[in-house]
Amino acid sequence: MYSAKSTKAEEFINNEEVLKSIEYANLNCNNLKLIDEIIEKAKEQKGLSHREAAVLLVCNDKEKNEEIFKLAKKIKEDYYGNRIVLFAPLYLSNYCVNGCVYCPYHAKNKHIPRKKMSQEEIRNEVTALQDMGHKRLAIESGEDPVNNPIEYILESINTIYSIKHKNGAIRRVNVNIAATTVENYKKLHDAKIGTYILFQETYNKESYERLHPTGPKHNYAYHTEAMDRAMQSGIDDVGLGVLFGLENYLYEFISILMHAEHLEAVYGVGPHTISVPRIRKANDIDPNTFSNAIDDETFKKIVAVLRIAVPYTGMIVSTRESKECRKEVLELGISQISGGSKTSVGGYYKPEEKDEDSSQFEVNDNRTLDEVVNWLMELNYLPSFCTACYGSGRTGDRFMSICKSQQIHNFCHPNAIMTLKEYLVDYASDTTKQTGEKLILRELEKIEDISRKQAVLNYLDKIIKGERDFKF
């Protein structure tokens, strides 16, 4: 039976409930009275149930869809303002024992070069990332108990945090590794990780087992219940995601919201982030072999309705998406993007030759971090390298309570200004610096509290003089 409060995967992601919700949504896709009622509820900005959100996603009425997009933009503005957080992925190893048919790291792939970075190579990578201006990383690794044991991951995290190069420092390490035990999650928690991220890939159990034919990842329940074990270990910021294109998008959309509802029901804290990757070409992976691909219009609507359904949750789009697509979804709900990304092992310090390609997927936005930062500012977004909530212990329910009350602006907005200033002083090109200084002046005018504004001005002056990492 379906139960959001259950900790069993097939009960909180209950197949019968998903199918009933799909049927309900399709039956009501033209029910304008119901759609109006759901939109009115959504305007309260407290979220929607998975069924309500599904109705909006399949709505066929052009005028109502315009209302949905308009509301998504308003909620994005009310919760996140014009701030966009920047990060980079760091691939430690592509050794993997799983047989995932959509990923080039699968164990049977004999064409891809297998790589695992030493701690010295990680130092080189992190130094290169710091020289770009990054402060926040998401580390990635294939699942291989021999080559990538938890001890290797922990040692790598320690190495990353230890590197202080010029004015550079990685202040938050998010971790995207395979589902593991409560004991290992406790070790990650003790290593002071930021968010634990794990993509479900697909919530449909039958499809999941077919797409993961071999390896420990084949175990649907163990994978799907990973966030419960992470929460039980003390990790209170977790990130969900599905790989759109593997299964019917409406099934995945409903399921990821059910997962969010489950975390909220059991632990009082929904997901810190939701990622929305789409399947892309890779070493021996042809996305055309998967029949559930979604077009850009569907993708944009997924982003918009997710923003309406879970207003408090950060949303991430990576360099899988093109510059043009990323521009469109930024205003609809995305609050975090990667920049200057490499999806290969060791790709930052020493770019790979084509025949050495160890990347997990083909990048569609190849711009440098500086180009992305400048582009965001030209679009009137405030690029943020802020990690202050993590550094100040505002995580889990402490972060969510502030975010849900829409008071996070009081922290995030000034912190974003200060971290942008750091970037401009330490790393920016002349063009980006000029654009950024003008933007900072405009953003300072938005701070209504006089004492807070004066404090920001004082910190900005200290940043110019060489001090770093101020936070509200």
C-alpha positions as CSV (number, residue, x, y, z in Angstrom):
1,M,0.0,0.0,0.0
2,Y,1.0,3.6,-0.6
3,S,2.4,5.4,2.4
4,A,4.5,8.5,2.4
5,K,5.6,7.8,6.0
6,S,6.8,4.3,5.2
7,T,10.5,3.7,4.8
8,K,10.0,0.9,2.3
9,A,10.7,1.9,-1.3
10,E,7.8,0.2,-2.8
11,E,5.4,1.9,-0.4
12,F,6.6,5.5,-0.5
13,I,7.2,5.2,-4.3
14,N,4.1,3.0,-4.8
15,N,3.7,1.9,-8.4
16,E,-0.1,1.7,-8.2
17,E,-0.3,5.2,-6.7
18,V,1.9,6.6,-9.5
19,L,-0.2,4.9,-12.2
20,K,-3.4,6.2,-10.6
21,S,-1.9,9.7,-10.4
22,I,-1.0,9.5,-14.1
23,E,-4.6,8.4,-14.9
24,Y,-6.0,11.2,-12.7
25,A,-3.8,13.8,-14.4
26,N,-4.7,12.7,-18.0
27,L,-8.4,12.6,-17.1
28,N,-8.2,16.2,-15.9
29,C,-5.8,17.7,-18.4
30,N,-8.6,19.9,-19.8
31,N,-10.6,20.3,-16.5
32,L,-10.2,24.1,-16.3
33,K,-12.1,24.4,-13.0
34,L,-9.8,22.0,-11.3
35,I,-6.7,23.5,-12.9
36,D,-7.8,27.0,-11.7
37,E,-8.2,25.6,-8.2
38,I,-4.7,24.1,-8.2
39,I,-3.2,27.3,-9.6
40,E,-5.0,29.3,-6.8
41,K,-3.6,26.9,-4.2
42,A,-0.1,27.1,-5.8
43,K,-0.2,30.9,-5.4
44,E,0.0,30.4,-1.6
45,Q,3.5,29.2,-2.4
46,K,3.4,26.3,0.0
47,G,3.7,23.6,-2.6
48,L,1.4,21.1,-4.3
49,S,0.8,17.3,-3.9
50,H,2.2,15.0,-6.6
51,R,-1.3,14.6,-8.1
52,E,-2.0,18.3,-8.2
53,A,1.4,19.0,-9.8
54,A,0.8,16.2,-12.4
55,V,-2.4,17.9,-13.5
56,L,-0.6,21.1,-14.2
57,L,2.2,19.3,-16.0
58,V,-0.2,17.7,-18.6
59,C,-2.5,20.7,-18.8
60,N,-3.3,21.4,-22.5
61,D,-4.8,24.8,-22.2
62,K,-2.5,27.5,-23.7
63,E,-3.8,30.3,-21.4
64,K,-3.5,28.2,-18.3
65,N,0.0,27.1,-19.3
66,E,1.0,30.8,-19.6
67,E,-0.3,31.3,-16.0
68,I,1.7,28.3,-14.8
69,F,4.9,29.7,-16.3
70,K,4.2,33.1,-14.9
71,L,3.6,31.7,-11.4
72,A,6.8,29.6,-11.6
73,K,8.7,32.8,-12.4
74,K,7.1,34.6,-9.5
75,I,7.9,31.8,-7.0
76,K,11.4,31.6,-8.2
77,E,11.8,35.4,-7.7
78,D,10.1,35.4,-4.3
79,Y,12.2,32.5,-2.9
80,Y,15.5,33.0,-4.7
81,G,15.6,36.5,-6.1
82,N,18.0,36.8,-9.0
83,R,20.7,34.7,-7.4
84,I,22.3,31.7,-9.2
85,V,24.7,29.5,-7.3
86,L,27.7,28.1,-9.2
87,F,29.5,24.9,-8.8
88,A,31.6,22.3,-10.7
89,P,31.7,18.5,-10.8
90,L,34.9,16.8,-9.9
91,Y,35.2,13.2,-11.2
92,L,37.6,11.1,-9.0
93,S,37.3,7.8,-10.7
94,N,35.4,6.1,-13.5
95,Y,36.1,2.5,-12.3
96,C,32.7,0.9,-11.9
97,V,31.3,-2.6,-11.3
98,N,27.7,-1.9,-12.3
99,G,26.1,-2.7,-15.7
100,C,24.0,0.5,-16.1
101,V,23.1,0.5,-19.8
102,Y,22.8,4.4,-20.1
103,C,26.3,5.1,-18.6
104,P,29.7,4.7,-20.3
105,Y,31.3,3.7,-17.0
106,H,29.4,0.3,-17.1
107,A,31.7,-2.6,-16.4
108,K,31.5,-4.2,-19.8
109,N,32.8,-1.0,-21.6
110,K,36.3,-2.0,-22.7
111,H,36.8,1.2,-24.9
112,I,36.7,3.9,-22.2
113,P,40.1,4.6,-20.5
114,R,39.8,3.7,-16.8
115,K,41.2,6.3,-14.5
116,K,41.4,6.9,-10.8
117,M,43.1,10.0,-9.4
118,S,45.8,9.9,-6.8
119,Q,45.7,12.4,-4.0
120,E,48.4,14.4,-5.8
121,E,46.3,14.5,-9.0
122,I,43.3,15.6,-6.9
123,R,45.4,18.5,-5.5
124,N,46.3,19.5,-9.1
125,E,42.6,19.4,-10.1
126,V,41.4,21.3,-7.1
127,T,44.1,24.0,-7.6
128,A,43.0,24.4,-11.2
129,L,39.4,24.7,-10.0
130,Q,40.4,27.3,-7.4
131,D,42.2,29.2,-10.1
132,M,39.0,29.3,-12.1
133,G,37.2,30.8,-9.0
134,H,35.1,27.8,-7.8
135,K,34.3,27.4,-4.1
136,R,31.8,24.6,-4.3
137,L,32.4,21.1,-5.8
138,A,30.3,18.0,-6.4
139,I,32.5,15.0,-6.3
140,E,31.6,12.0,-8.5
141,S,32.8,8.4,-8.6
142,G,31.9,5.1,-10.1
143,E,30.9,2.3,-7.8
144,D,33.8,-0.1,-7.2
145,P,34.5,-1.4,-3.7
146,V,38.2,-2.2,-4.7
147,N,39.2,0.9,-6.6
148,N,36.8,3.4,-4.9
149,P,36.2,2.3,-1.4
150,I,34.7,4.7,1.2
151,E,38.2,5.3,2.6
152,Y,39.3,6.7,-0.8
153,I,36.3,9.0,-0.9
154,L,37.0,10.2,2.6
155,E,40.7,10.8,1.9
156,S,39.8,12.7,-1.2
157,I,37.4,14.9,0.7
158,N,40.0,15.7,3.3
159,T,42.5,16.5,0.5
160,I,40.0,18.9,-1.2
161,Y,39.3,20.8,2.0
162,S,43.0,21.1,2.8
163,I,44.1,22.9,-0.3
164,K,44.5,26.7,0.1
165,H,46.0,28.1,-3.1
166,K,46.4,31.9,-3.3
167,N,43.0,33.2,-2.2
168,G,41.3,30.0,-3.3
169,A,39.5,27.5,-1.1
170,I,36.8,24.9,-1.7
171,R,34.3,25.7,1.1
172,R,31.7,23.0,0.4
173,V,32.1,19.5,-1.0
174,N,28.8,17.9,-2.1
175,V,29.1,14.1,-2.7
176,N,27.5,12.1,-5.5
177,I,28.5,8.5,-4.9
178,A,26.6,5.2,-4.9
179,A,24.1,4.2,-2.3
180,T,25.9,2.9,0.8
181,T,25.4,2.0,4.5
182,V,24.3,4.1,7.5
183,E,27.8,3.6,8.9
184,N,29.4,5.0,5.7
185,Y,27.0,7.9,5.6
186,K,28.0,8.7,9.2
187,K,31.6,8.8,8.0
188,L,30.6,11.2,5.2
189,H,28.8,13.3,7.7
190,D,31.8,13.4,10.0
191,A,33.9,14.4,6.9
192,K,31.7,17.6,6.8
193,I,30.2,17.1,3.4
194,G,27.6,19.5,2.1
195,T,24.8,17.8,0.3
196,Y,24.6,14.0,-0.4
197,I,23.3,13.6,-3.9
198,L,22.1,10.4,-5.5
199,F,20.1,10.2,-8.8
200,Q,17.4,7.6,-8.9
201,E,17.8,7.4,-12.7
202,T,14.3,5.9,-12.9
203,Y,11.7,5.3,-10.2
204,N,9.9,2.6,-12.2
205,K,11.1,-0.6,-10.6
206,E,10.7,-2.8,-13.7
207,S,12.6,-0.3,-15.9
208,Y,15.1,0.2,-13.1
209,E,16.0,-3.5,-12.9
210,R,16.2,-3.7,-16.7
211,L,18.5,-0.7,-17.0
212,H,20.7,-1.9,-14.1
213,P,21.1,-5.6,-15.1
214,T,24.2,-6.3,-13.1
215,G,26.1,-5.0,-10.1
216,P,25.0,-3.8,-6.6
217,K,23.0,-0.9,-8.2
218,H,20.6,-3.6,-9.5
219,N,19.0,-3.6,-6.0
220,Y,16.1,-1.2,-6.5
221,A,15.0,-0.9,-2.8
222,Y,18.6,-0.5,-1.5
223,H,19.1,2.4,-4.0
224,T,15.8,4.1,-3.5
225,E,16.0,3.9,0.3
226,A,19.5,5.5,0.3
227,M,18.3,8.9,1.3
228,D,16.6,7.4,4.4
229,R,19.9,5.9,5.5
230,A,21.7,9.2,4.8
231,M,19.1,11.1,6.9
232,Q,19.4,8.5,9.7
233,S,23.1,9.0,9.8
234,G,22.9,12.7,10.4
235,I,23.2,14.0,6.9
236,D,20.3,16.5,6.6
237,D,20.9,17.9,3.2
238,V,20.1,15.5,0.4
239,G,19.7,15.9,-3.3
240,L,17.3,14.0,-5.6
241,G,17.4,13.5,-9.3
242,V,16.1,11.4,-12.2
243,L,17.6,10.9,-15.7
244,F,14.9,12.1,-18.0
245,G,14.7,9.9,-21.1
246,L,14.9,6.5,-19.5
247,E,11.2,6.2,-18.6
248,N,7.9,8.0,-19.2
249,Y,8.6,11.6,-17.9
250,L,5.2,11.8,-16.1
251,Y,6.0,8.7,-14.1
252,E,9.4,10.1,-13.1
253,F,7.9,13.6,-12.3
254,I,5.2,12.1,-10.0
255,S,7.7,9.8,-8.3
256,I,10.3,12.4,-7.5
257,L,7.6,14.5,-5.9
258,M,6.5,11.4,-3.9
259,H,10.1,11.0,-2.8
260,A,10.2,14.6,-1.7
261,E,6.9,14.1,0.2
262,H,8.3,11.0,1.9
263,L,11.3,12.9,3.2
264,E,9.2,15.7,4.4
265,A,6.7,13.3,6.1
266,V,9.4,11.1,7.8
267,Y,12.2,13.6,8.6
268,G,10.5,17.0,8.4
269,V,12.9,18.1,5.7
270,G,12.4,17.8,2.0
271,P,15.2,17.5,-0.5
272,H,17.8,20.3,-0.5
273,T,18.0,20.1,-4.3
274,I,16.4,18.4,-7.2
275,S,18.4,17.8,-10.4
276,V,16.8,17.4,-13.8
277,P,19.4,15.9,-16.2
278,R,18.5,14.5,-19.6
279,I,20.3,11.6,-21.2
280,R,23.2,12.6,-23.5
281,K,25.6,11.0,-25.9
282,A,28.7,9.4,-24.3
283,N,31.5,7.0,-25.1
284,D,29.4,4.0,-26.1
285,I,26.0,5.4,-25.3
286,D,23.6,6.5,-28.1
287,P,20.7,8.5,-26.6
288,N,18.6,7.7,-29.6
289,T,18.3,4.1,-28.4
290,F,16.1,5.3,-25.5
291,S,12.5,6.0,-26.5
292,N,11.4,8.3,-23.7
293,A,13.4,11.4,-24.7
294,I,11.7,14.7,-23.9
295,D,11.8,17.9,-26.0
296,D,12.8,21.3,-24.8
297,E,9.2,22.5,-24.3
298,T,8.4,19.5,-22.1
299,F,11.6,20.0,-20.2
300,K,10.8,23.6,-19.5
301,K,7.4,22.8,-18.2
302,I,8.8,20.1,-15.9
303,V,11.2,22.7,-14.4
304,A,8.3,25.2,-14.0
305,V,5.9,22.8,-12.3
306,L,8.6,21.4,-10.0
307,R,9.3,25.0,-8.9
308,I,5.6,25.5,-8.1
309,A,5.3,22.1,-6.4
310,V,8.4,22.4,-4.2
311,P,9.1,26.1,-3.8
312,Y,11.7,25.7,-1.1
313,T,13.9,23.2,-3.0
314,G,17.0,24.3,-5.0
315,M,16.9,23.1,-8.6
316,I,20.0,22.2,-10.6
317,V,20.7,22.1,-14.3
318,S,24.1,21.0,-15.6
319,T,26.2,21.6,-18.7
320,R,24.3,18.6,-20.3
321,E,22.0,21.5,-21.4
322,S,22.9,24.1,-24.0
323,K,23.4,27.8,-23.3
324,E,20.0,28.6,-24.9
325,C,18.1,25.9,-22.9
326,R,19.8,26.9,-19.6
327,K,18.8,30.6,-20.2
328,E,15.1,29.6,-20.5
329,V,14.9,27.4,-17.5
330,L,16.8,29.8,-15.2
331,E,13.9,32.1,-15.0
332,L,11.4,29.2,-14.5
333,G,13.0,27.7,-11.4
334,I,16.6,26.8,-11.7
335,S,18.7,28.1,-8.8
336,Q,22.1,26.3,-9.3
337,I,24.2,25.7,-12.4
338,S,27.6,24.2,-13.2
339,G,30.1,26.3,-15.0
340,G,33.3,25.5,-16.9
341,S,32.6,21.8,-16.2
342,K,34.6,18.8,-17.2
343,T,33.0,15.3,-16.9
344,S,36.2,13.4,-17.3
345,V,38.6,12.2,-14.6
346,G,41.4,14.7,-14.3
347,G,40.0,17.0,-17.0
348,Y,40.7,20.4,-15.3
349,Y,44.4,20.3,-14.7
350,K,45.4,18.6,-17.9
351,P,42.6,18.4,-20.6
352,E,42.3,15.0,-22.2
353,E,43.2,14.1,-25.8
354,K,40.2,12.9,-27.7
355,D,41.3,9.2,-27.7
356,E,41.7,9.4,-23.9
357,D,38.2,10.6,-23.3
358,S,37.0,9.4,-19.9
359,S,34.0,11.7,-19.7
360,Q,30.6,10.5,-18.4
361,F,28.6,12.5,-20.9
362,E,28.9,15.0,-23.7
363,V,28.9,18.6,-22.5
364,N,26.6,21.0,-24.4
365,D,27.8,24.2,-22.8
366,N,31.5,24.4,-23.1
367,R,32.0,28.0,-21.9
368,T,34.5,28.9,-19.3
369,L,33.4,29.8,-15.8
370,D,34.3,33.5,-16.5
371,E,32.1,33.4,-19.6
372,V,29.2,31.9,-17.7
373,V,29.5,34.4,-14.9
374,N,29.6,37.3,-17.3
375,W,26.6,35.9,-19.2
376,L,24.6,35.5,-16.0
377,M,25.3,39.2,-15.1
378,E,24.3,40.4,-18.6
379,L,21.0,38.6,-18.0
380,N,20.7,40.5,-14.7
381,Y,21.3,37.5,-12.5
382,L,23.6,37.7,-9.4
383,P,26.2,34.9,-9.6
384,S,26.8,33.4,-6.2
385,F,29.7,31.4,-4.8
386,C,28.1,31.4,-1.4
387,T,28.5,28.5,1.1
388,A,27.6,30.6,4.2
389,C,24.6,28.5,5.2
390,Y,26.8,25.3,5.2
391,G,29.6,27.2,7.0
392,S,27.2,28.6,9.6
393,G,25.3,25.3,10.3
394,R,22.1,26.4,8.5
395,T,21.4,23.0,7.0
396,G,18.5,20.6,7.0
397,D,15.4,21.9,9.0
398,R,17.3,25.1,10.0
399,F,17.8,26.0,6.4
400,M,14.3,24.9,5.3
401,S,12.5,26.9,8.0
402,I,14.2,30.1,6.9
403,C,13.7,29.3,3.3
404,K,10.0,28.5,3.7
405,S,9.4,31.8,5.5
406,Q,11.1,33.5,2.5
407,Q,13.7,35.1,4.9
408,I,16.7,33.5,3.2
409,H,17.2,36.7,1.2
410,N,18.5,38.3,4.3
411,F,21.4,35.9,4.3
412,C,21.8,34.8,0.7
413,H,21.6,38.1,-1.0
414,P,24.4,39.9,0.8
415,N,26.5,36.7,0.9
416,A,26.1,36.4,-2.9
417,I,27.3,40.0,-3.3
418,M,30.4,39.4,-1.2
419,T,31.3,36.1,-2.9
420,L,30.9,37.8,-6.3
421,K,33.2,40.5,-5.2
422,E,35.8,37.9,-4.2
423,Y,35.5,36.4,-7.7
424,L,35.8,39.8,-9.4
425,V,38.9,40.7,-7.4
426,D,40.7,37.3,-7.7
427,Y,39.7,35.7,-11.0
428,A,37.5,37.8,-13.4
429,S,38.5,39.1,-16.8
430,D,38.5,42.8,-17.2
431,T,35.2,42.7,-19.1
432,T,33.5,40.5,-16.4
433,K,35.0,42.8,-13.7
434,Q,33.4,45.9,-15.2
435,T,30.1,44.2,-15.6
436,G,30.2,42.8,-12.1
437,E,31.1,46.1,-10.4
438,K,28.1,47.7,-12.0
439,L,25.9,44.8,-10.9
440,I,27.1,45.0,-7.3
441,L,26.1,48.7,-7.1
442,R,22.6,47.9,-8.3
443,E,22.3,44.9,-5.9
444,L,23.4,47.1,-2.9
445,E,20.5,49.4,-3.6
446,K,18.2,46.4,-2.9
447,I,19.4,46.1,0.7
448,E,16.8,48.1,2.7
449,D,18.3,47.5,6.2
450,I,20.8,50.3,6.7
451,S,23.0,48.5,9.2
452,R,23.1,45.4,7.0
453,K,24.0,47.4,4.0
454,Q,26.8,49.2,5.9
455,A,28.1,45.8,7.1
456,V,28.2,44.6,3.5
457,L,30.1,47.8,2.4
458,N,32.6,47.2,5.2
459,Y,33.1,43.6,4.1
460,L,33.5,44.6,0.5
461,D,36.3,47.0,1.5
462,K,38.0,44.3,3.4
463,I,37.7,42.0,0.4
464,I,39.5,44.5,-1.7
465,K,42.3,44.6,0.9
466,G,42.7,40.8,0.7
467,E,40.4,39.3,3.5
468,R,38.1,36.5,2.5
469,D,35.1,34.4,3.5
470,F,32.8,36.8,5.3
471,K,29.3,35.6,5.9
472,F,25.9,36.6,7.3
